[in-house]
Amino acid sequence: MGFSEDFGSSPAHSHANGVVVYTTSGCTRCDMLKKWLKNKNTGFEEKNLEDSDVMTDLVMRNFVVMSAPAVEINGQVYTDSQIFESNGLIKPDFTKIFGVM
């Protein structure tokens, strides 16, 4: 399974390693993803999807994020369904992205 190069990409904003994690309060998958990134020594900026300014920024850049978590890596946004398997584990295709960073 690959990720679309056309959907959800825009010029990257300047973030820690180009990684932004979009979260919501009480989101267990958000917590799991942040812990996973920290275990991989990957720096990231966290933004709350409950903040209207954060959502406005995403919409203005043609990103549609319907649920948390989402991750932006160098201008490419990956949604919950692209990050996690149905059993809650992080997808192997997603983990490969961090091998080339």
N, C-alpha and C positions, 0 to 999 in steps of 0.2 A: 504494500500500500504506500502510495506516495502522497505528497501534499501538493496542492495546486499552487503553481507559481503566479497565477493571475489574480486569484481571490485573496483579498486581505493583505496587500503589500503596499507600502508607501515609503517615502524617505524616512530613514530611522531618526528618532530623536536621540539626543545624547543621554545615555543611561549607563549605569555600571555594566560594563561588558556588553552593552547594547541589549540588555535583558530587562524587561518589565513584566512583573506578575500582577495581573488584575484579579482582585479578590473581592469577597463580600464577607461580612461578619457572620460567624457561625458556620463557615464553610469548611467541612472536614477535608475535602479534597484539596482545598487551597492550602491548608496547614500541611498536608502530606507533601504537596508539590514544593512548598517553601523549604521543608525539611530535606527533601531529596536534593534540591539545588544547593543547599548549604553543605550537605554531605559530599557533593561533587565540587566543593569550593568554588561555586559559581556565584559571583556577586550579582545582585539584582535590585531594582527599585520596585517597591510595592505601591500599587494604586488601587483605591477602593472604588468598585463599580457603583456603589451607592452614592457616590459624589457626582452630582449633575455635571460638573465641569469635566470630569474624567469621561463620562459617557458622551458629552458633547464633542470632546476632542476626537474620540473614536468615530463617531458618526460623521464628523466633518472630514475625516480621512477615509471614509467609505468602509469602515469595519463594522460588522454586525456581531455583537457578542451577546448571546441570549442567556448564558449561564456562566458561573464562575467554577473553576478558575480559567483564565486565558493567559497566554504568554506571548509577549511581543519580543522577537529576537531580530535585531537589526532590520526593523521595518516590516517583518513578516509576523502576522498574528496567527497563533494556533489556539483553537478552541478546546473546550473540555473533551469533546468527542475525538479530537485529534491527539490529545495527550494521553487519555486513559482508555484501557480496555474495559469491557463491560463488567469484568470482575473487580475493577478498581485499581489494577496494577498499571503502571506507566508503560505505554506501548514501546516495543523495541525500536520502531521507526523514529519515535520522538527522542529516545535516548541517543541515537546515532548523531543527532544534530549537535550534541554537546561534545562529541568526539572530535569534531572538526573546528571547534571554536578556539 
